[in-house]
Amino acid sequence: MAEIRKFYTVEEANRLLPQLTATLREMQASKDEIIAHRDELEQLELVAASNGHARHAEELTARLDDLVRLLEARLERIVAASIELRDLDDGLLDFPSLRGTRMIWLCWKQGEPQVAYWHELSSGFATRQRL
């Protein structure tokens, strides 16, 4: 768990959803491209030295490095906002919040229209409850 610098109200979390949705989509696209390029690079590396494809392998490696840096930068922005990315593929985010004096997670999954669930710190998505 990252350092908590902010506790979110439901309204504050909901206001961030359009921006976070766009960021998640970008991250998911980057991840998909990384996987595709990584697979292509693995194949190229098997034959690159003997058939002149070394240049293409170098270009793919540079592109992969750029994509990884971009993905890490987006993740760092989420973490800096004290938001937890639980699952990139599902777009599952937790926002630290308070329920009375008790810390909880506001839970949101990509595709849901708004933050409508919460769960205890020690549990996760499977145990989330309606607000």
C-alpha positions in Angstrom: 0.0 0.0 0.0 1.3 3.4 -1.0 1.6 6.3 1.4 -1.9 7.8 2.0 -1.7 11.6 1.4 -5.4 12.1 0.8 -8.7 10.6 1.8 -11.4 10.9 -0.8 -15.1 11.5 -0.5 -17.3 9.7 -2.9 -17.9 13.0 -4.7 -14.2 13.7 -5.1 -13.6 10.2 -6.4 -16.4 10.4 -8.9 -15.1 13.7 -10.2 -11.8 12.0 -11.1 -13.4 9.1 -13.0 -13.4 10.6 -16.5 -9.7 11.4 -16.2 -8.9 8.1 -14.6 -10.9 6.2 -17.2 -8.8 7.8 -20.0 -5.6 7.0 -18.1 -6.6 3.4 -17.6 -7.5 3.0 -21.3 -4.1 4.5 -22.3 -2.3 2.2 -19.8 -4.2 -0.9 -21.1 -3.4 0.0 -24.7 0.3 0.5 -23.7 0.3 -2.9 -22.0 -1.2 -4.6 -25.0 1.3 -3.0 -27.3 4.2 -4.0 -24.9 3.0 -7.6 -25.0 2.7 -7.6 -28.8 6.1 -6.0 -29.3 7.7 -8.2 -26.7 6.5 -11.3 -28.4 7.7 -10.0 -31.8 11.1 -9.1 -30.3 11.5 -12.5 -28.8 11.0 -14.1 -32.2 13.3 -11.6 -33.9 16.1 -12.2 -31.4 16.1 -15.8 -32.3 17.0 -15.0 -35.9 18.2 -11.4 -35.9 21.9 -12.0 -35.9 21.9 -14.3 -38.9 19.4 -12.6 -41.2 19.9 -8.8 -40.8 16.9 -8.0 -38.6 19.1 -6.7 -35.8 18.1 -3.1 -36.6 14.4 -3.9 -36.3 15.1 -5.6 -33.0 16.9 -2.5 -31.8 13.9 -0.3 -32.8 11.5 -2.6 -31.1 13.6 -2.6 -27.9 13.6 1.2 -28.0 9.8 1.3 -28.5 9.3 -1.1 -25.6 11.5 1.0 -23.4 9.4 4.1 -24.3 6.1 2.3 -23.6 7.3 1.0 -20.3 8.4 4.5 -19.2 5.0 5.9 -20.3 3.2 3.1 -18.4 5.3 3.7 -15.3 4.7 7.5 -15.5 0.9 7.0 -15.6 1.0 4.6 -12.7 3.2 7.0 -10.7 0.5 9.8 -11.2 -2.2 7.4 -9.8 0.0 6.4 -6.9 0.9 10.0 -6.1 -2.8 10.7 -5.8 -3.0 8.0 -3.1 -5.1 5.8 -5.4 -4.5 2.1 -5.6 -4.5 0.4 -9.0 -5.6 -3.2 -8.1 -6.0 -4.6 -11.5 -5.1 -2.9 -14.8 -6.9 -5.4 -17.0 -10.2 -4.9 -15.2 -9.5 -1.2 -14.4 -10.0 -1.8 -10.7 -9.2 1.2 -8.5 -9.4 1.8 -4.7 -9.6 5.3 -3.2 -8.7 5.7 0.5 -11.6 7.1 2.4 -13.0 7.4 5.9 -16.2 5.8 7.2 -16.6 7.6 10.4 -13.1 7.4 11.9 -12.3 4.1 10.2 -10.2 4.0 7.0 -11.8 2.1 4.2 -11.4 1.8 0.4 -13.9 3.2 -2.0 -13.9 0.7 -4.8 -14.5 1.3 -8.5 -14.3 -0.9 -11.5 -13.9 0.5 -15.1 -17.3 0.6 -16.8 -19.2 1.4 -13.6 -20.9 4.8 -13.9 -19.7 6.0 -10.5 -18.1 4.9 -7.2 -20.8 3.0 -5.5 -18.9 0.4 -3.4 -16.5 0.2 -0.5 -14.6 -2.5 1.3 -12.4 -2.9 4.4 -8.6 -2.4 4.1 -8.0 -6.0 4.8 -10.4 -7.3 2.1 -10.9 -6.7 -1.6 -13.2 -6.6 -4.5 -15.0 -9.9 -3.6 -16.2 -8.4 -0.3 -17.2 -4.9 -1.4 -20.4 -3.5 -0.3 -22.8 -0.9 -1.6 -22.3 2.6 -0.2 
